[in-house]
Amino acid sequence: MKRFLTIFAMLAVLGLGMNLMAQQTPSTQSPSSQDPMPQAQADAPNGQQSARSFEGRIAKSGDKLVLRESSTKASYQLDDQSKAKQFQGKDVMVTATLDSSTNTLHVVDISAMDTK
């Protein structure tokens, strides 16, 4: 009986360990199309992200200018208020890196969108 309980306990611990290992294994699935930032950009070397494009309108939110993205309806803080000021109320393309912890775009460039 003691042998049976010992074997059962060992198998339970082994099963738990394998379950924990499986949860820590990185996923090999490709990022979904709903993902706001592709995985390749999030895992760039040295912890730095690649800049990407965001399309939307520069708008006032309180005393700050934000980008209201067209496709997702998300709003992002802009770290370069002086660059954004000249585009207030206009549709723009912002090239920036996203700090997802603060929802802030670190602006590289802002350009007006062609409106036809």
MORA-V609453 format. One record per pair of residues at least 6 apart in sequence whose C-alpha atoms are under 8 Angstrom apart, sorted by the first residue. I is the first residue (numbers start at 1). J is the second residue. If there is no record, write none. Layout:
i->I j->J
i->I j->J
//
This chain:
i->30 j->39
i->31 j->38
i->31 j->39
i->41 j->49
i->41 j->50
i->42 j->48
i->42 j->49
i->42 j->50
i->43 j->49
i->44 j->50
i->49 j->97
i->49 j->98
i->50 j->97
i->51 j->95
i->51 j->96
i->51 j->97
i->51 j->98
i->51 j->108
i->52 j->95
i->52 j->96
i->52 j->97
i->53 j->93
i->53 j->94
i->53 j->95
i->53 j->96
i->54 j->69
i->54 j->93
i->54 j->94
i->54 j->95
i->54 j->96
i->55 j->69
i->55 j->70
i->55 j->71
i->55 j->91
i->55 j->92
i->55 j->93
i->55 j->94
i->56 j->67
i->56 j->68
i->56 j->69
i->56 j->70
i->56 j->71
i->56 j->91
i->56 j->92
i->56 j->93
i->57 j->67
i->57 j->68
i->57 j->69
i->57 j->70
i->57 j->88
i->57 j->89
i->57 j->90
i->57 j->91
i->57 j->92
i->58 j->65
i->58 j->66
i->58 j->67
i->58 j->68
i->58 j->84
i->58 j->87
i->58 j->88
i->58 j->89
i->58 j->90
i->58 j->91
i->58 j->92
i->59 j->65
i->59 j->66
i->59 j->67
i->59 j->68
i->59 j->88
i->59 j->89
i->60 j->66
i->60 j->88
i->64 j->77
i->64 j->81
i->65 j->77
i->65 j->78
i->65 j->81
i->65 j->84
i->65 j->85
i->65 j->88
i->66 j->75
i->66 j->76
i->66 j->77
i->66 j->78
i->67 j->75
i->67 j->76
i->67 j->77
i->67 j->78
i->68 j->74
i->68 j->75
i->68 j->76
i->69 j->75
i->69 j->76
i->76 j->103
i->76 j->104
i->76 j->105
i->77 j->103
i->77 j->104
i->77 j->105
i->78 j->84
i->78 j->104
i->78 j->105
i->78 j->106
i->78 j->107
i->79 j->104
i->79 j->105
i->79 j->106
i->79 j->107
i->80 j->106
i->80 j->107
i->83 j->110
i->84 j->110
i->87 j->112
i->90 j->112
i->91 j->112
i->91 j->113
i->92 j->110
i->92 j->111
i->92 j->112
i->92 j->113
i->93 j->110
i->93 j->111
i->93 j->112
i->93 j->113
i->94 j->107
i->94 j->108
i->94 j->109
i->94 j->110
i->94 j->111
i->95 j->107
i->95 j->108
i->95 j->109
i->95 j->110
i->96 j->105
i->96 j->106
i->96 j->107
i->96 j->108
i->96 j->109
i->97 j->105
i->97 j->106
i->97 j->107
i->97 j->108
i->98 j->104
i->98 j->105
i->98 j->106
i->99 j->105
i->99 j->106
//
